[in-house]
Amino acid sequence: MLLRVREAELIGVRGTLYPRPGRPGPADDDALVLRHSPDERFVVARQAVRQLCDITVAAFAAAAS
């Protein structure tokens, strides 16, 4: 599927969230952390998470069986 997107606002990241200093616990390897969250400083991002707005489908190819 090919999409045309007019806006793709960054709303967060997915990655490894480490505990805040002074708080014990393991790291969360697959955390979704939204922008402007207090946890934003403690995440090592792997993927950007975007909200797609004003989308048009430009092309669609059916899956081959």
PyMOL Python script that loads the backbone (N, CA, C, O; Angstrom):
from pymol import cmd

cmd.read_pdbstr("""\
ATOM      1  N   MET A   1       0.850  -1.159   0.000  1.00  0.00           N
ATOM      2  CA  MET A   1       0.000   0.000   0.000  1.00  0.00           C
ATOM      3  C   MET A   1       0.903   1.231   0.000  1.00  0.00           C
ATOM      4  O   MET A   1       1.842   1.325   0.791  1.00  0.00           O
ATOM      5  N   LEU A   2       0.615   2.147  -0.872  1.00  0.00           N
ATOM      6  CA  LEU A   2       1.345   3.405  -0.961  1.00  0.00           C
ATOM      7  C   LEU A   2       0.420   4.512  -0.485  1.00  0.00           C
ATOM      8  O   LEU A   2      -0.680   4.680  -1.012  1.00  0.00           O
ATOM      9  N   LEU A   3       0.867   5.267   0.512  1.00  0.00           N
ATOM     10  CA  LEU A   3       0.061   6.339   1.083  1.00  0.00           C
ATOM     11  C   LEU A   3       0.703   7.691   0.825  1.00  0.00           C
ATOM     12  O   LEU A   3       1.928   7.810   0.789  1.00  0.00           O
ATOM     13  N   ARG A   4      -0.117   8.692   0.648  1.00  0.00           N
ATOM     14  CA  ARG A   4       0.351  10.076   0.626  1.00  0.00           C
ATOM     15  C   ARG A   4      -0.153  10.713   1.911  1.00  0.00           C
ATOM     16  O   ARG A   4      -1.346  10.693   2.216  1.00  0.00           O
ATOM     17  N   VAL A   5       0.777  11.271   2.643  1.00  0.00           N
ATOM     18  CA  VAL A   5       0.459  11.823   3.955  1.00  0.00           C
ATOM     19  C   VAL A   5       0.878  13.283   3.994  1.00  0.00           C
ATOM     20  O   VAL A   5       2.025  13.614   3.695  1.00  0.00           O
ATOM     21  N   ARG A   6      -0.046  14.150   4.359  1.00  0.00           N
ATOM     22  CA  ARG A   6       0.284  15.579   4.439  1.00  0.00           C
ATOM     23  C   ARG A   6       0.953  15.934   5.763  1.00  0.00           C
ATOM     24  O   ARG A   6       1.817  16.808   5.808  1.00  0.00           O
ATOM     25  N   GLU A   7       0.560  15.266   6.827  1.00  0.00           N
ATOM     26  CA  GLU A   7       1.141  15.525   8.140  1.00  0.00           C
ATOM     27  C   GLU A   7       1.493  14.201   8.809  1.00  0.00           C
ATOM     28  O   GLU A   7       0.729  13.237   8.746  1.00  0.00           O
ATOM     29  N   ALA A   8       2.657  14.168   9.450  1.00  0.00           N
ATOM     30  CA  ALA A   8       3.080  12.985  10.192  1.00  0.00           C
ATOM     31  C   ALA A   8       3.748  13.451  11.484  1.00  0.00           C
ATOM     32  O   ALA A   8       4.972  13.446  11.610  1.00  0.00           O
ATOM     33  N   GLU A   9       2.922  13.847  12.426  1.00  0.00           N
ATOM     34  CA  GLU A   9       3.410  14.417  13.675  1.00  0.00           C
ATOM     35  C   GLU A   9       4.047  13.341  14.558  1.00  0.00           C
ATOM     36  O   GLU A   9       3.476  12.268  14.753  1.00  0.00           O
ATOM     37  N   LEU A  10       5.224  13.638  15.083  1.00  0.00           N
ATOM     38  CA  LEU A  10       5.896  12.742  16.020  1.00  0.00           C
ATOM     39  C   LEU A  10       5.151  12.803  17.352  1.00  0.00           C
ATOM     40  O   LEU A  10       5.030  13.868  17.959  1.00  0.00           O
ATOM     41  N   ILE A  11       4.650  11.640  17.802  1.00  0.00           N
ATOM     42  CA  ILE A  11       3.908  11.623  19.069  1.00  0.00           C
ATOM     43  C   ILE A  11       4.640  10.843  20.153  1.00  0.00           C
ATOM     44  O   ILE A  11       4.232  10.870  21.314  1.00  0.00           O
ATOM     45  N   GLY A  12       5.718  10.146  19.787  1.00  0.00           N
ATOM     46  CA  GLY A  12       6.459   9.395  20.793  1.00  0.00           C
ATOM     47  C   GLY A  12       7.512   8.515  20.154  1.00  0.00           C
ATOM     48  O   GLY A  12       7.807   8.625  18.964  1.00  0.00           O
ATOM     49  N   VAL A  13       8.074   7.635  20.975  1.00  0.00           N
ATOM     50  CA  VAL A  13       9.081   6.688  20.503  1.00  0.00           C
ATOM     51  C   VAL A  13       8.840   5.330  21.156  1.00  0.00           C
ATOM     52  O   VAL A  13       8.216   5.234  22.212  1.00  0.00           O
ATOM     53  N   ARG A  14       9.344   4.291  20.512  1.00  0.00           N
ATOM     54  CA  ARG A  14       9.317   2.944  21.070  1.00  0.00           C
ATOM     55  C   ARG A  14      10.766   2.541  21.253  1.00  0.00           C
ATOM     56  O   ARG A  14      11.589   2.733  20.358  1.00  0.00           O
ATOM     57  N   GLY A  15      11.081   1.976  22.421  1.00  0.00           N
ATOM     58  CA  GLY A  15      12.452   1.565  22.682  1.00  0.00           C
ATOM     59  C   GLY A  15      12.610   1.007  24.088  1.00  0.00           C
ATOM     60  O   GLY A  15      11.647   0.546  24.700  1.00  0.00           O
ATOM     61  N   THR A  16      13.837   1.056  24.589  1.00  0.00           N
ATOM     62  CA  THR A  16      14.149   0.532  25.912  1.00  0.00           C
ATOM     63  C   THR A  16      14.022   1.644  26.940  1.00  0.00           C
ATOM     64  O   THR A  16      14.722   2.654  26.870  1.00  0.00           O
ATOM     65  N   LEU A  17      13.125   1.449  27.891  1.00  0.00           N
ATOM     66  CA  LEU A  17      12.907   2.423  28.963  1.00  0.00           C
ATOM     67  C   LEU A  17      13.636   1.942  30.207  1.00  0.00           C
ATOM     68  O   LEU A  17      13.348   0.867  30.732  1.00  0.00           O
ATOM     69  N   TYR A  18      14.586   2.752  30.675  1.00  0.00           N
ATOM     70  CA  TYR A  18      15.354   2.423  31.874  1.00  0.00           C
ATOM     71  C   TYR A  18      14.689   3.060  33.091  1.00  0.00           C
ATOM     72  O   TYR A  18      14.077   4.123  32.981  1.00  0.00           O
ATOM     73  N   PRO A  19      14.808   2.410  34.260  1.00  0.00           N
ATOM     74  CA  PRO A  19      14.186   2.988  35.461  1.00  0.00           C
ATOM     75  C   PRO A  19      14.848   4.313  35.828  1.00  0.00           C
ATOM     76  O   PRO A  19      16.028   4.534  35.558  1.00  0.00           O
ATOM     77  N   ARG A  20      14.076   5.168  36.436  1.00  0.00           N
ATOM     78  CA  ARG A  20      14.617   6.461  36.885  1.00  0.00           C
ATOM     79  C   ARG A  20      15.634   6.234  37.995  1.00  0.00           C
ATOM     80  O   ARG A  20      15.538   5.250  38.728  1.00  0.00           O
ATOM     81  N   PRO A  21      16.610   7.133  38.129  1.00  0.00           N
ATOM     82  CA  PRO A  21      17.596   6.986  39.199  1.00  0.00           C
ATOM     83  C   PRO A  21      16.918   6.889  40.572  1.00  0.00           C
ATOM     84  O   PRO A  21      16.011   7.658  40.886  1.00  0.00           O
ATOM     85  N   GLY A  22      17.371   5.941  41.366  1.00  0.00           N
ATOM     86  CA  GLY A  22      16.811   5.734  42.691  1.00  0.00           C
ATOM     87  C   GLY A  22      15.624   4.794  42.718  1.00  0.00           C
ATOM     88  O   GLY A  22      15.127   4.463  43.794  1.00  0.00           O
ATOM     89  N   ARG A  23      15.164   4.361  41.570  1.00  0.00           N
ATOM     90  CA  ARG A  23      14.037   3.415  41.502  1.00  0.00           C
ATOM     91  C   ARG A  23      14.552   2.089  40.961  1.00  0.00           C
ATOM     92  O   ARG A  23      14.969   2.014  39.805  1.00  0.00           O
ATOM     93  N   PRO A  24      14.531   1.062  41.764  1.00  0.00           N
ATOM     94  CA  PRO A  24      15.022  -0.235  41.280  1.00  0.00           C
ATOM     95  C   PRO A  24      14.048  -0.861  40.290  1.00  0.00           C
ATOM     96  O   PRO A  24      12.869  -0.511  40.227  1.00  0.00           O
ATOM     97  N   GLY A  25      14.576  -1.777  39.539  1.00  0.00           N
ATOM     98  CA  GLY A  25      13.731  -2.502  38.602  1.00  0.00           C
ATOM     99  C   GLY A  25      14.434  -2.702  37.282  1.00  0.00           C
ATOM    100  O   GLY A  25      15.390  -1.996  36.961  1.00  0.00           O
ATOM    101  N   PRO A  26      13.958  -3.671  36.514  1.00  0.00           N
ATOM    102  CA  PRO A  26      14.579  -3.952  35.223  1.00  0.00           C
ATOM    103  C   PRO A  26      14.130  -2.938  34.161  1.00  0.00           C
ATOM    104  O   PRO A  26      13.117  -2.256  34.319  1.00  0.00           O
ATOM    105  N   ALA A  27      14.895  -2.860  33.096  1.00  0.00           N
ATOM    106  CA  ALA A  27      14.525  -2.023  31.961  1.00  0.00           C
ATOM    107  C   ALA A  27      13.387  -2.691  31.191  1.00  0.00           C
ATOM    108  O   ALA A  27      13.315  -3.917  31.116  1.00  0.00           O
ATOM    109  N   ASP A  28      12.510  -1.884  30.625  1.00  0.00           N
ATOM    110  CA  ASP A  28      11.414  -2.378  29.781  1.00  0.00           C
ATOM    111  C   ASP A  28      11.898  -2.294  28.334  1.00  0.00           C
ATOM    112  O   ASP A  28      12.075  -1.202  27.794  1.00  0.00           O
ATOM    113  N   ASP A  29      12.111  -3.453  27.713  1.00  0.00           N
ATOM    114  CA  ASP A  29      12.708  -3.497  26.373  1.00  0.00           C
ATOM    115  C   ASP A  29      11.786  -3.040  25.247  1.00  0.00           C
ATOM    116  O   ASP A  29      12.264  -2.735  24.155  1.00  0.00           O
ATOM    117  N   ASP A  30      10.490  -2.986  25.482  1.00  0.00           N
ATOM    118  CA  ASP A  30       9.557  -2.620  24.414  1.00  0.00           C
ATOM    119  C   ASP A  30       8.529  -1.623  24.934  1.00  0.00           C
ATOM    120  O   ASP A  30       7.332  -1.908  24.973  1.00  0.00           O
ATOM    121  N   ALA A  31       9.014  -0.451  25.332  1.00  0.00           N
ATOM    122  CA  ALA A  31       8.128   0.561  25.912  1.00  0.00           C
ATOM    123  C   ALA A  31       7.733   1.596  24.863  1.00  0.00           C
ATOM    124  O   ALA A  31       8.525   1.944  23.987  1.00  0.00           O
ATOM    125  N   LEU A  32       6.514   2.073  24.965  1.00  0.00           N
ATOM    126  CA  LEU A  32       6.040   3.193  24.166  1.00  0.00           C
ATOM    127  C   LEU A  32       6.042   4.405  25.085  1.00  0.00           C
ATOM    128  O   LEU A  32       5.341   4.419  26.097  1.00  0.00           O
ATOM    129  N   VAL A  33       6.824   5.420  24.740  1.00  0.00           N
ATOM    130  CA  VAL A  33       6.933   6.625  25.562  1.00  0.00           C
ATOM    131  C   VAL A  33       6.474   7.804  24.715  1.00  0.00           C
ATOM    132  O   VAL A  33       7.050   8.094  23.666  1.00  0.00           O
ATOM    133  N   LEU A  34       5.443   8.472  25.180  1.00  0.00           N
ATOM    134  CA  LEU A  34       4.898   9.614  24.452  1.00  0.00           C
ATOM    135  C   LEU A  34       5.757  10.853  24.668  1.00  0.00           C
ATOM    136  O   LEU A  34       6.441  10.984  25.683  1.00  0.00           O
ATOM    137  N   ARG A  35       5.710  11.764  23.689  1.00  0.00           N
ATOM    138  CA  ARG A  35       6.457  13.018  23.806  1.00  0.00           C
ATOM    139  C   ARG A  35       5.972  13.794  25.024  1.00  0.00           C
ATOM    140  O   ARG A  35       4.805  13.716  25.408  1.00  0.00           O
ATOM    141  N   HIS A  36       6.877  14.529  25.612  1.00  0.00           N
ATOM    142  CA  HIS A  36       6.612  15.377  26.776  1.00  0.00           C
ATOM    143  C   HIS A  36       6.245  14.569  28.021  1.00  0.00           C
ATOM    144  O   HIS A  36       5.693  15.114  28.977  1.00  0.00           O
ATOM    145  N   SER A  37       6.553  13.268  28.008  1.00  0.00           N
ATOM    146  CA  SER A  37       6.349  12.418  29.178  1.00  0.00           C
ATOM    147  C   SER A  37       7.554  12.582  30.103  1.00  0.00           C
ATOM    148  O   SER A  37       8.659  12.831  29.620  1.00  0.00           O
ATOM    149  N   PRO A  38       7.374  12.448  31.420  1.00  0.00           N
ATOM    150  CA  PRO A  38       8.519  12.505  32.332  1.00  0.00           C
ATOM    151  C   PRO A  38       9.537  11.391  32.055  1.00  0.00           C
ATOM    152  O   PRO A  38      10.709  11.532  32.406  1.00  0.00           O
ATOM    153  N   ASP A  39       9.109  10.292  31.432  1.00  0.00           N
ATOM    154  CA  ASP A  39      10.007   9.175  31.129  1.00  0.00           C
ATOM    155  C   ASP A  39      10.822   9.396  29.857  1.00  0.00           C
ATOM    156  O   ASP A  39      11.705   8.597  29.547  1.00  0.00           O
ATOM    157  N   GLU A  40      10.543  10.456  29.128  1.00  0.00           N
ATOM    158  CA  GLU A  40      11.194  10.707  27.839  1.00  0.00           C
ATOM    159  C   GLU A  40      12.720  10.729  27.954  1.00  0.00           C
ATOM    160  O   GLU A  40      13.410  10.316  27.022  1.00  0.00           O
ATOM    161  N   ARG A  41      13.246  11.193  29.055  1.00  0.00           N
ATOM    162  CA  ARG A  41      14.699  11.291  29.241  1.00  0.00           C
ATOM    163  C   ARG A  41      15.364   9.952  29.514  1.00  0.00           C
ATOM    164  O   ARG A  41      16.588   9.850  29.435  1.00  0.00           O
ATOM    165  N   PHE A  42      14.585   8.920  29.833  1.00  0.00           N
ATOM    166  CA  PHE A  42      15.146   7.638  30.251  1.00  0.00           C
ATOM    167  C   PHE A  42      14.928   6.523  29.230  1.00  0.00           C
ATOM    168  O   PHE A  42      15.043   5.343  29.562  1.00  0.00           O
ATOM    169  N   VAL A  43      14.618   6.890  28.001  1.00  0.00           N
ATOM    170  CA  VAL A  43      14.374   5.888  26.960  1.00  0.00           C
ATOM    171  C   VAL A  43      15.453   5.982  25.886  1.00  0.00           C
ATOM    172  O   VAL A  43      15.877   7.069  25.495  1.00  0.00           O
ATOM    173  N   VAL A  44      15.885   4.812  25.422  1.00  0.00           N
ATOM    174  CA  VAL A  44      16.761   4.730  24.256  1.00  0.00           C
ATOM    175  C   VAL A  44      15.856   4.290  23.112  1.00  0.00           C
ATOM    176  O   VAL A  44      15.400   3.147  23.071  1.00  0.00           O
ATOM    177  N   ALA A  45      15.601   5.210  22.184  1.00  0.00           N
ATOM    178  CA  ALA A  45      14.609   4.980  21.137  1.00  0.00           C
ATOM    179  C   ALA A  45      15.140   4.096  20.018  1.00  0.00           C
ATOM    180  O   ALA A  45      16.300   4.197  19.620  1.00  0.00           O
ATOM    181  N   ARG A  46      14.257   3.218  19.515  1.00  0.00           N
ATOM    182  CA  ARG A  46      14.547   2.401  18.332  1.00  0.00           C
ATOM    183  C   ARG A  46      13.660   2.801  17.158  1.00  0.00           C
ATOM    184  O   ARG A  46      14.062   2.692  15.999  1.00  0.00           O
ATOM    185  N   GLN A  47      12.449   3.263  17.467  1.00  0.00           N
ATOM    186  CA  GLN A  47      11.489   3.597  16.413  1.00  0.00           C
ATOM    187  C   GLN A  47      10.756   4.879  16.781  1.00  0.00           C
ATOM    188  O   GLN A  47      10.431   5.115  17.944  1.00  0.00           O
ATOM    189  N   ALA A  48      10.505   5.692  15.779  1.00  0.00           N
ATOM    190  CA  ALA A  48       9.661   6.869  15.968  1.00  0.00           C
ATOM    191  C   ALA A  48       8.204   6.442  15.794  1.00  0.00           C
ATOM    192  O   ALA A  48       7.898   5.579  14.972  1.00  0.00           O
ATOM    193  N   VAL A  49       7.322   7.044  16.562  1.00  0.00           N
ATOM    194  CA  VAL A  49       5.888   6.779  16.458  1.00  0.00           C
ATOM    195  C   VAL A  49       5.237   8.074  15.981  1.00  0.00           C
ATOM    196  O   VAL A  49       5.343   9.116  16.627  1.00  0.00           O
ATOM    197  N   ARG A  50       4.567   7.985  14.841  1.00  0.00           N
ATOM    198  CA  ARG A  50       3.963   9.175  14.250  1.00  0.00           C
ATOM    199  C   ARG A  50       2.466   8.983  14.054  1.00  0.00           C
ATOM    200  O   ARG A  50       1.990   7.868  13.841  1.00  0.00           O
ATOM    201  N   GLN A  51       1.737  10.082  14.130  1.00  0.00           N
ATOM    202  CA  GLN A  51       0.303  10.081  13.843  1.00  0.00           C
ATOM    203  C   GLN A  51       0.134  10.623  12.430  1.00  0.00           C
ATOM    204  O   GLN A  51       0.516  11.756  12.137  1.00  0.00           O
ATOM    205  N   LEU A  52      -0.442   9.802  11.561  1.00  0.00           N
ATOM    206  CA  LEU A  52      -0.619  10.191  10.169  1.00  0.00           C
ATOM    207  C   LEU A  52      -1.956  10.903   9.998  1.00  0.00           C
ATOM    208  O   LEU A  52      -2.995  10.402  10.427  1.00  0.00           O
ATOM    209  N   CYS A  53      -1.922  12.077   9.366  1.00  0.00           N
ATOM    210  CA  CYS A  53      -3.133  12.870   9.160  1.00  0.00           C
ATOM    211  C   CYS A  53      -3.269  13.241   7.694  1.00  0.00           C
ATOM    212  O   CYS A  53      -2.270  13.378   6.989  1.00  0.00           O
ATOM    213  N   ASP A  54      -4.475  13.400   7.245  1.00  0.00           N
ATOM    214  CA  ASP A  54      -4.800  13.780   5.866  1.00  0.00           C
ATOM    215  C   ASP A  54      -4.157  12.805   4.883  1.00  0.00           C
ATOM    216  O   ASP A  54      -3.285  13.176   4.097  1.00  0.00           O
ATOM    217  N   ILE A  55      -4.608  11.546   4.943  1.00  0.00           N
ATOM    218  CA  ILE A  55      -4.019  10.446   4.187  1.00  0.00           C
ATOM    219  C   ILE A  55      -4.831  10.171   2.924  1.00  0.00           C
ATOM    220  O   ILE A  55      -6.061  10.209   2.933  1.00  0.00           O
ATOM    221  N   THR A  56      -4.109   9.891   1.837  1.00  0.00           N
ATOM    222  CA  THR A  56      -4.714   9.444   0.598  1.00  0.00           C
ATOM    223  C   THR A  56      -4.032   8.158   0.171  1.00  0.00           C
ATOM    224  O   THR A  56      -2.803   8.088   0.151  1.00  0.00           O
ATOM    225  N   VAL A  57      -4.816   7.131  -0.174  1.00  0.00           N
ATOM    226  CA  VAL A  57      -4.239   5.891  -0.688  1.00  0.00           C
ATOM    227  C   VAL A  57      -3.865   6.146  -2.141  1.00  0.00           C
ATOM    228  O   VAL A  57      -4.727   6.434  -2.972  1.00  0.00           O
ATOM    229  N   ALA A  58      -2.551   6.037  -2.445  1.00  0.00           N
ATOM    230  CA  ALA A  58      -2.064   6.290  -3.797  1.00  0.00           C
ATOM    231  C   ALA A  58      -2.034   5.029  -4.638  1.00  0.00           C
ATOM    232  O   ALA A  58      -2.269   5.083  -5.845  1.00  0.00           O
ATOM    233  N   ALA A  59      -1.747   3.885  -4.011  1.00  0.00           N
ATOM    234  CA  ALA A  59      -1.716   2.619  -4.747  1.00  0.00           C
ATOM    235  C   ALA A  59      -1.955   1.481  -3.751  1.00  0.00           C
ATOM    236  O   ALA A  59      -1.576   1.562  -2.582  1.00  0.00           O
ATOM    237  N   PHE A  60      -2.593   0.426  -4.247  1.00  0.00           N
ATOM    238  CA  PHE A  60      -2.865  -0.732  -3.402  1.00  0.00           C
ATOM    239  C   PHE A  60      -2.604  -1.978  -4.226  1.00  0.00           C
ATOM    240  O   PHE A  60      -3.168  -2.147  -5.306  1.00  0.00           O
ATOM    241  N   ALA A  61      -1.745  -2.852  -3.713  1.00  0.00           N
ATOM    242  CA  ALA A  61      -1.442  -4.110  -4.396  1.00  0.00           C
ATOM    243  C   ALA A  61      -1.913  -5.251  -3.498  1.00  0.00           C
ATOM    244  O   ALA A  61      -1.570  -5.297  -2.317  1.00  0.00           O
ATOM    245  N   ALA A  62      -2.690  -6.160  -4.052  1.00  0.00           N
ATOM    246  CA  ALA A  62      -3.162  -7.328  -3.300  1.00  0.00           C
ATOM    247  C   ALA A  62      -2.009  -8.268  -3.042  1.00  0.00           C
ATOM    248  O   ALA A  62      -1.106  -8.388  -3.871  1.00  0.00           O
ATOM    249  N   ALA A  63      -2.027  -8.937  -1.899  1.00  0.00           N
ATOM    250  CA  ALA A  63      -0.980  -9.896  -1.552  1.00  0.00           C
ATOM    251  C   ALA A  63      -1.068 -11.109  -2.474  1.00  0.00           C
ATOM    252  O   ALA A  63      -2.156 -11.601  -2.772  1.00  0.00           O
ATOM    253  N   ALA A  64       0.097 -11.581  -2.921  1.00  0.00           N
ATOM    254  CA  ALA A  64       0.130 -12.758  -3.786  1.00  0.00           C
ATOM    255  C   ALA A  64      -0.109 -14.017  -2.963  1.00  0.00           C
ATOM    256  O   ALA A  64       0.436 -14.153  -1.867  1.00  0.00           O
ATOM    257  N   SER A  65      -0.909 -14.928  -3.472  1.00  0.00           N
ATOM    258  CA  SER A  65      -1.205 -16.174  -2.761  1.00  0.00           C
ATOM    259  C   SER A  65      -0.389 -17.307  -3.306  1.00  0.00           C
ATOM    260  O   SER A  65      -0.504 -18.436  -2.829  1.00  0.00           O
TER     261      SER A  65
END
""", "prot")
cmd.dss("prot")
cmd.show_as("cartoon", "prot")
cmd.util.cbc("prot")
cmd.orient("prot")
